[in-house]
Amino acid sequence: MPYVGASIKRKEDGRLLRGAGKFVGDVRLVGMVHAAILRSPCAHARILSIDTNAAETAPGVLGVFTGADIPGMKTIPMRTGRIPGLERSQQTPLAKEKVRYVGDPVAVVVAENRYIAEDALELIQVEYDQLGAVTDPRDAIQAGAPQLHDTVPNNVPGNFQVNVGDVERAMAEADLIVEEEFSAQRHGAVPMETRGLVAEFDEARGVLTVCGPTKMTHTNWRMLSELLGVPQSCIHFIEPDVGGGFGARGEFYPEDFLIPFAAMRFRRPVCWVEDRLEHLKTMNHSREQKYRVKIGAKNDGAIVALEAEILFNMGGYTRTHGGVPAISASAMLRGPYKIKNYRCNVSCVLTNKTPAGTYRSPGRYEANFVRERVIDILAHRLGLDPADVRRRNFIRAEEMPYNNGPHPFHYMIFDTGDYPAQFEHALERIGYERLKSACEAAKKEGRAVGVGIGCFIETSGLGPWEYARVEVDNSGKVVLYSGCNSVGQGPATTLSQIVADELRVSIEDVRVVHGDTDKVPYGNGSNASRTTVMAGSAAVGACQKVREKLFRIASAALEIDPQDLTLDGGKVLVRGAPERSLTYAEIAQLAAPGPALKKGFDPGISEESFFASDRRPFPYGVHIAMVELDRETGTLKVLDYLIAEDVGKKINPMLIEGQMAGGLAQGIGGALLEEFVYDSDGQPLSTSFMDYLIATAMEVPRAQFLSTEDFPTPLNPLGVKGAGEGGITAVGAALANAVSDALGAEVTRLPMKPDYVHELARQSRRS
């Protein structure tokens, strides 16, 4: 039975369930000391002076350093999302003249233990000249608003426009035009494990070793080399076990420089693990976008034009991901619908909040909420079923591959799919007509029950390349060295399934190595649902080369044509005469350096492969939700939920379902609960789980998960499309549409907390 397509239990789980995992917080080194970071209590201020004398002389303190102690300190560069102009607002690891958000790093204390380091922070005296703060991007772009960066006089370091077709002409021909404003709130990934690093400098060898959870090992390796001015060959990056990523883990944060710098400065291993307070204030926030949308349609529901303005709240600085959320939002705002006339103006706006980055389905979650909401509003105004409006506008299967028009920063050719068929499949599976009837019956009883739809198209398999090396060792076992990373998504399992099938071995005989720059020289990490697509395809290429070498060595040993050989059960066999065979272990012995190695053969069975692609596969699907509201309290209960997604080819259906379930839980949190709230002075008010609410088992319903593989992509040898983000993309949209259906009032912002739902209920009564 092939492994690809089977629901294999995760190979990683046994070790983790036994408590044998090793996270950065488990690392203990001889002589290890601890760092604590002094952060700005002001949202916007000039630094007039910093006095560290009392802290430096405190017992147990090794030293303190500030930005003044790092000559020539560089800004942290972008690795993607490079909208021109954003480089003007990049962050230095330590603030020097000015702080721009509460939590901006100002100084670092290194001490014998964390308690001493934390206490010493209170001994540092910083004199600030407080400046006016601005937290709303609509205010930040106004004349007279506080200016965060002298090089960005209008607080807009980058903007761009997407133009497709003729919007003015199409709007003039529309029978109905709907204009509305929407907003998605600031929230974030909040993984189970906070950030942390352990860095050690081996002075004798001149090697800096950095251990910490990041899904971008090789990228951070290169960036640290540039920022420290140390050759990459003198830096060793190791990724331990990681407690979740979801986008926020893919950043190069100030601490990713500060802790290695401290290790080199004090010649001691340095550990830093943030607490949850620090985490909620300083790890990337995401999602906060403001929209002004105008959509034109015919009376039958056919959409003729879409126009939008997007304000992306970047916070105080541009970070590693640049303008990715804004780019993705503008690229995917049209979703799976054929909208030939489209214009979108995007502004990236600086405010005195924590810098923003990516979070699972960055930009696409927000844009999906806006688009699916405005389609429902359009349906309501036209007196049509929201499902029928969607049917009227889907891109059709026969139009694939579909070129969605130019975009200055995003690939826009949809590869394969049948959006209408997937939609009908989902409606039938959940019983859409039955749900509608149940909602109408409940409304007649005075209950607020509604059903909502959210269709989506995702992007995945971000290039430009990925690396793999496959090796058969002297025991016949197979080792895959992959440039991907693990943040809990199970690559050791899925990649083992792929390799086991390619080389016809037991999955137990495959080991996956990743996240270690001494063992894996190249890699682009795990982000944008790329691991199975890119790393899996690279593994296929390396396996094919290994297969060829196995055949060549066996052919010479067995004196038979390679075309007459096949693989099975960890052996090379002669077709039609399986008793004539060599095990992989025997072939490895023949390939070992020494007298057994035949002339003309290179020693060892180890082959590299790079899989490169400048195109992306686009998974797609639909979410359908049924909810009931309490008009008096504004509380909401999800009664039924379905997620359907076509992923091209399923490597491990169980893990795909797990991705869907996890995405749903996070999406419910984002739609109903989670929000980073600030006061008007830029002070964060959501700095604990008492104030920043995340979804628990009580809020997450039993759901139906429908993963299909009807349309494999031709863009990679596996036919796979990434499945990491479709579970969250349309949650906000589906729930918002269900709430609007239940109340007869239009939801225009997230999250739908009880006070907002209660106000909507009051509005619906008045109307």
N, C-alpha and C positions, 0 to 999 in steps of 0.2 A: 504494500500500500504506500503510495507517495506521501511524503510529509507535507508538501505544499498543499494547502487547502484543508488540512486537518486541524482540529482544535486541540493542539498539543499544550499541556500544562507548561507554564513558564519554568525554564531551567533555573532561573534565578531564585525562585520562591523558597525552595527548601532551605537554603542558606539563610535567607532573610527571616523566615519564620522561626528558625532555631535561634535567632538572635546572634548569628555569626556574621552579619554584615559589618562592614567597617566604613563608618562615615567620618567626616573631617573632625567631628567632636570626639571621636574615639582615638585619634592620633596622640601618642605620647612619645616624646623624644627626650633624650638625656639633655638636661640643661635648658629645657624649653621655658620660655618666658611668655608673658601675655601683653597684648596691646589693647588700649582703650582709646577711643577717638573723641576729642572735644568737638562738639557740633554747635553751630550757630543757633542761639535761641531766637534770633531775629529773622524775619522774612526778607528784609531788605535793609542793609546798613553798610556803612563804610567801617573798615577796621582801622582804628586810630592807633592802637598799640596792643601788644601782647606781652605779658610778663610771666615767664615760666620759671623764675628762680625758685620760688617756694616748692613747686612741684618737683623740680630737678633734685632738690636737696632732701626730699622726703625719704625716709628709710624704705629700702626695697625697690626704689625707682632706679632703673638703669639710665634713663634719659628721656628727654622730650624734644620733639622737633616740630617746626612750623614750616610754612611755605618759604620763609626767608632762609631756611637751612637747606633748601634744595635749589642750588643755582641752576639757571637755565631750565627750570621745570616746564615741560611741554604740556600742551592740552591733549586730552584723550581723543584720538581720531575716530571718525565714523568708519564703519566697515561696510555699511549699506545705507540705502535711503538717502543718497547724496544729492539732495536738492541744492542747487547753487545758492550760496549765501549762508547756509546753515553752519558752515565752518566758522563763521564770525562769533558764534555763541557756544563754542565747545568749552568743556569744563577742565580746569586744572585739578589734580588730585587734592590739593589743599588750597583753600581760598587765600588770597594775598591782600589785595586792597579792598575787596568788597565781598559780602555774602548775599546770596540771592534766593535762599529758601531756608526754612527752619530745618536744620539737619545738615546744612552745608559743612563739610569737614574743615576745621580750622587748625587743629594741632593733634599730635599723637603722643601718648604716654606709653612707654614700655617698662614693665615692672615684673618682679618675681612671680606675682600671681595676679589674677584679675581683680581681686578685691583691692589690692594696693593701687593698681592702675586706675580703677574707677574712682577711688578716693582722691587720687592725685589730680584728677581732672578738675575737682572743685578748688584746687589751689592755684589754678591758672587764672590770671586776671586779664580779661580782654575788655578794652574800651571800645564801644561801638558808637557811631553817629547814625542813629536810626533815620531811615529814609521812608518815604511813602511806599506802601505796598499795593499791588494790584493782583487780583486773583481771577477775575473774569476776563476771558479773551476779548469779549465785546467792549469792555472798558479799556483794556490794554492798548487797543488800536486807536483810541480817541486822542485828539490833540490835547496836550497837557498831562497825559498819563505819565506816571513814573517810568523812567527809562532804565531797563535792567543792564544793558550793555551799551557803552559809548559808541561802539561800532555798528549798532543796530538802532538808529534813532527813532524808528516807529514801532519797535518791539515785534516786527515781522521780519525775521532773518531770511525767510524763504517763502516764495509763493509760485504757483504755476496754474495753468489752465488746460483743461482737456476739451477739445472741440471735435465733434463728429457731426457731419451733416449740416443742415440749415435749420437751426432752432427757431429763428424768427418766423420763417415761412411756415413751418409746421405748426407753431402755436397759433398763427393766424387762421389756419385751416381747422383747428380743433373745435369740437362742439362744446366741450367743457374744459375749463382750466381750474385746477385746484392749486392753491398756494397755502403753505403751512410751514411753521417752524418747529423743529424738533431738537432735543438735546439728549445725549447719552452721558451718564455721570462718570466721574473719576472713580475707578476702582482698580483692582490689580490681582495678580496671580496668587499671592499669599500661599506659597507651597508649605508643606508640613515642616520641612527643614529650612531654617533661616540660612543666611549666607555665612561663610566662614572660610578661613585660609590658615594653613600652616606653611611657613617658609623657612628653609634652612640653607645657610651658605657654608659650603665646605671650602675653607680657605686653602687647604692643601691642594685640592684639585681645581680650585677656581670654578666650582659648579654651584649654581643656585638651584635648589629643588623646591618646587611649589606644589603643594597638595591642596586641592579644593574642588568643590562641586561647580562645574561649569559645563555647559553642553557645547562649548566652543573652544576646546582645549588648544587646538593648533592656532586658531585665530588669536586667542589671548597670549599664547606663547610668542607669536610674532609681535604683538602690540607691546608686551612687556619688554621684549628685547629693544624695541625702538625707544621706549620711554626711559629705560634705564641706561641705554647706551652700552648694553652688554650683548655679545654675539649669541645668537640662538643656540649655537652648539654648547654654550656654557650655561644653559638653562634647561632644566628637566621638569616638565609638567606631568603631574599624575592626577587623574580623576578618581576619587574614591567612590563608594556608593553614594547615591544622590537621592534626597527625599523630595523629588518633584521639581519641575522646571516651569513649564507652561509659558515660555517666552521670557519671563523676567530673569531666568538663569543665564540667558545668552548675552549678557552685557559685560563690558569691561568697566567695572566700577572703580571709583577712586581707591577703594581699599585693595583692589587687585594690584595696584602699584605700591600703596603705602606699606603693606605688610612685607612683601619682598624687599623693599627699600630698607625697612627697619631691620630685617634679618642681616642684610649686608652692612648696615651702619653699626649695629651692636655686636655682630659676630656671634649671635646666639639664635637658636631656633625660636621663631616668634609665632604665637597662635592668636588668632582673633576669631571669635564666634559671636555674632550679634544676638542680642535678645530680641524679643518680639516687639517691644516698644521701638527700638532702633530700626527694626525691619519695616514696621508699618510707616515710619517716617521717611525712610531713605531708600528702600528698594524701589525700583521703577514702579511708578503708577502708570495707568493706561486708561484708554477708552474715552476720556473727556473730549467730546466734539459737539459743536453747535452747527445746526443745519438750517438753511432757508431753502425750501424746495418748491418748485413750480412744475406741474405735470399737466400735459394736454392730452385729451383723448376724444375719440369719436363716441357717438351715442351707444354703439355696440360694445364699448369697452376697449377698443383698439387704441393703444397708447401711441401717440404720434411724436411726442417730444418730452424730454426731461431736462430741467435746468436746476442747478444746485449751487449753493455757496457753502463751503465748509470752513469752519474755524477749528483748528487743531490746537488744543492747549498743551504746549510742550513743557510747561514748567520753567524753571530757572535757567536751564542749559539745554543744548543739543547733546544727546548722548550717542552711544555707538550705533544705534539703529536709525539715527537721523530722522527722516520724515516717513518711515515705513507705514505707520498707521494712516497717515494722510494719503499717501500714494495708493495703498490698498483700498481705502474707502472710495477714492475717486475712480479707481479702476473697476471696482466690483459693484458700484451703486446700481447699475442696470440689471445685475443678477442674471438669471437664466432667460430673460425676456429680450425679444427683438425690438429694440428701441433705436431707430436709425438716426435720430436727431438728438444730440446730447451735448450739453455744455456744463462744465463744472469748474468753478473758481475755488482754489484752495489756498488758504493762508495758514502758515505755521506761526503761532503766536507765543511769545514768551510771557510768562507770569511768575509771580513769587510763590510757586508751589514746587513740590518735589519734581524733578525731571521725569518726563514720560518716556516710556519705551513700548515694547510689544507685550501683548498678552494674548494667548490662544485665540486665533482668528483675528489678528489685529486689524482694525479698520473695517474689516468685513462684517464683524458682529454688529458694529454701530451702523454701517451702511445698510445692512440687511434689515435691521429694525426700522430704519427710516423708509426704505423702499416698500417693504411689505405693509407698513402702516399706511403709506400714502395710497397704495393700491386698494386697500380696504376702504379708505375714505372715498376714493374714486368710485368704488362699487356702490357704496352707500348713497352717494349723490346721484348715481345713474339708476338706482333701484335694481341692481344686478347682484347675483350671488358672487361673493368674492372668488369662489372657485372658478366660476365661468370667466371672470375677467382674466384670471391667470391662464386658463385654457386658451383664451383668445390671443395671448401674447407670447407664448413660449417659442423659443427657437426650436425648429424641427430637426428630427434625426437626419433627414436627407440633406440638410444644410451644413452638416459637419464635414470637415473642420470649418468652423465659423469664425470669420475675421470680424471682431467687434470694433474695428476702427483703431486709429492711432492713439497712443498714450505716451507721454514723454518719458515715463520711467517704468512701465509695466508691460510684460508680454500679454497679448490680448487675443490669441487665436485659440479658441476652445477646440479640444482635440476630438473627443467622441462623446456620444450620449444620445439618449432619447428622453428628454425632459418630460414631454407629455405622458409617455408610457409609465415612467416612474411615478409621476403624480397620480395617475389613475390607480396604479397598484397600491399606493399608500392610502388613498381614499377608500378603496375597497377593503384593505386589510383592517383599518380601524372602524369601518362602518360609518362613513361621514354622514350619509343621509339619515341614518339612525340617530347619530349624535345630534344633528340639527333638530330632528323631531323631539328628542328628549329635552333639548334646551327650550324649545317653544312650549312644551308641556309644563316644564318647571316655571317658566316665566308667568304662565297663566295662574300658577299657584302662588305667585308673588316672590319666587326665588330668583336670585341673580345668577344664572348659569349661562355660560357662553362657550362657543367653540372658535378656535383661531387656527389659521394656517400660516406657515412661514416657509417659503421655498428658498433654496440657496444654491449657489455654485461656489465652490471653494477652489483655491489654488494649492498646488503641492509640488513636491519634487524640485525644490529650488536648486539650480546649478551653482556654478558652471560645471563642476566635476566632483567626483569622489574617488577615493583610493581603496584598494584592497590587495592584500597578499595572502595567498593560500599555500600552506606548507603541509607536506606529509612527513611526519617525524619517523624515527627509526622503529617505532612500535606499530606503525601503520595508522596512527591516529591523525586526524586532520585539524589543523589550527588555522583559523581565519584572523588575520590582523586587519582591522577595519578603521577607517578614518572617522567613523561615526562616534557618538557618545550615548550613554544611557542616563536618562533622567526618570526611569521607571517604566518606560514604554515597552520594554521587553525585547530589545534587539538581539540579545544573546540567544533567544528562542527563535525568532523569525529568521535571522540570518543563518542559524544552524539548520533550520528546515530547508532553506534554499540550498545550502552547501551539501547537506546530506543527500538531497535528491540529485544534484548535479554530479556527485561523485559516487552515488549508490552505496552509501555507508549508513550505519546506524546513527541516529541523531546523538546518541550517547558518546559517539566517537568523534564528535565535533566540538571544538572549544573556540570561543570568540574572545579575542583580545582587543581592547580599545582604550582610549583615554590615557595613553602613556607615550609621550613623545620620544622616549628612548627605544621603544619597540615598534611604534607606528610613526614613520617620518612625515607623513602627509595626511591631511584631513580637512574637511570643511564642517565637521560637527553635525549636530542633530537639531534642526530647526525647520520651520515651514513645512512640516510633514514630509521630510525628504529622506528619512533614514532607509525605509524599505525600498523606496524608488531608486535612490542614488547609490546607497551603500549596497543594497541587494543586487543591483545591476552590476556594480563593480565586482562583487563577489562572483557573479555568474561568469564574467570575463576571465577572472583569475582561475576559476575552476576549469574552464574550457582549456586554458593553457596547461594546467596540471594534467588534465585528462590526456592531452596530446603527448606530454612527456611520459606519462605512465605507459601509453601505448608504444612509444618509440623504444623505451627500455625493455618492455616485455617482448616486443617484436624481435629485438636483437637476441634476447635470451632464449626465446622459444623458437626462433628462426621461422617466423611466420609473418605474413603481410599485416601491417597495422589495421587494414580495413577488415580483417577477419577476426578482430578482437572486440570484446565488449566488457563492460563493467557491471559487477553485481556483488553485493555483500562484502565490500572491501577487498575485492579480487579483480584481476584482469583475467578474463577467460577466453578461450578459443570458441568461436561460434560453432555450434554443432558438436563440440567435443569439450564440454565443461570440465572434464577431469584434467585437462591440460590447462593449468592456471598458475598464477603467481599471486600471492597476497601482497597488499600494499607494503607490509613490513618487509617482505622479501625483496620487493622492487627497491624500497628505500635502502636496503643493505647493498644492493647492486649499484645504487647511485651514490653511496657514501664515498668520500675521498679515500683512496687507497688502491691496492692492486686489483680489486674486483671491478673498478670503474673502467668501462670500455673506452677505447680511444674515440674521440669525437663527441663525447657526452660531458656536459658540465656537471659538477658534483651537486648533489642535493635535489630535492623535489620541492621547489619553492618558486612561485610565479606571481608577478605583480600585474595589476590591471588598473587603469583609470577609466571610469565611465564619465563621459562628458556629454552635456546637453545644454543648449541655450533655449530650449522650449520646456513647457511645463504641462503636465496633465491636470485636468480640472475635474475633481470629483463633484458630485451634485446630489441633491436630494430634497426632502421636505420634512418639516416638523408639523405635527397636528396636536393641538392641546384642547382639553375640555376643563374648564374651571368653574368653581362656585365661589361667590363672594358673600361676605356678610356686610350689608350696606351700613350697618350701625358702627361696626368696629373697623371696617376696611380690610379685614383679614381675608386671605385667599387660600383656597385649597385646590390643588391640581387633582382632578378626578380621573383623567385618562391622558395618556401621552404616547405618541409614536414618533420614532425617528426612522426615516428610510434614506439610504445613501447607496449610490453605486460607486464602488471603489475599483472598478476595472477588473481586478483579479484578487481574490482573497488568499493571502498566505496563511493566516491563522484566524478563522472566524471568531473564536472565543476572545482573542485579544482585540479584534475590531469592535466586538460588542462591549468590551471593557472600556475602550476609548469613547464609545457612544455614551455609556452610562456615566463615566467621569465628566464628559463634556456637558451632559444634561445637568448634573449636580452643580457644576460651576456656573452654568448658564442661568439656573434658577437663582443662585446667589446673586448674580449680577442683575437679573431682571427684577428681583423683589427686595433684596436686603442690603447688598454691599454698597458702600459709598464712603469715599474719603472726603469728609466735610472740613471746611476751613472757615474761620471767621474773617471779617473784613480786613483784619490786619495781617492775614496770611498765617495765622496760628492753626496748626492741624488739631482737629477735635476728635479724630478717630484713631487713637493711638493704642487701643487695646481691643481685645475681642468682646469687651463689654459694649463698646461703641461701634466697632466695625463688625457687623454681623455676617457670618457665613452660613451657608445652608448646612443643616444637619439631616440625619435620617428622617426626622419628622417632616421636613419640607420636601424631600425628594420622593416622588411617587414610584410605584411599580410602573414600568414602561415597556412598550413593545419596541424591539429593535429589528429592523429589516435591512440587512446588508445584502446587496446584489452585486453580481459581476457580469452583467449583461453586455457591457461595452468596454473590453480591455483597451488600453491605450496602445497605439503603435510606437510610442515615443521611448519605450525601454523594452528590453528583452523579456521581462516578466509580465508586462501588460498591466502593472499595478499603478494605482493612483493612491496618494497618501490618504490615510484615514484618521489622522490625529485631531482634526479640528471640526469636522462636520457635525459632531455631537453637540457643539456649543453654538455654532454660527447662527442658527435661527431660533434659539430659545427665547430671546427677548422679543422677537417679532411675533412668534406664535402665541406667547402668553399675553402680550399687549393686545393682539387682535382678539383673543378670547375675552379679555377684560372689557374691551370696547363693545364686543357683541353682547356680553352679559348686562352691561349698564346702559347701552345706547348712547355712550359718551366717548369722545375720541381721546385716546391716550396719545400724548405728544412728548412724553419724556420718560426716561428711566432714572432710578428704579421706581417700581410701583409699590412704594411703602404704604402701610395702612393709612397714614394721613392723606396721601395723595389719592388713594382709591376712595376714601371716605368723601373727599371733596368732589371727585368725579361723580359719586353717587348722588350727592346733593345737587350738582349741576343737572344730572339727568332727571331728577325729580322736578326741578324748576322748569325744565324745557318740556 
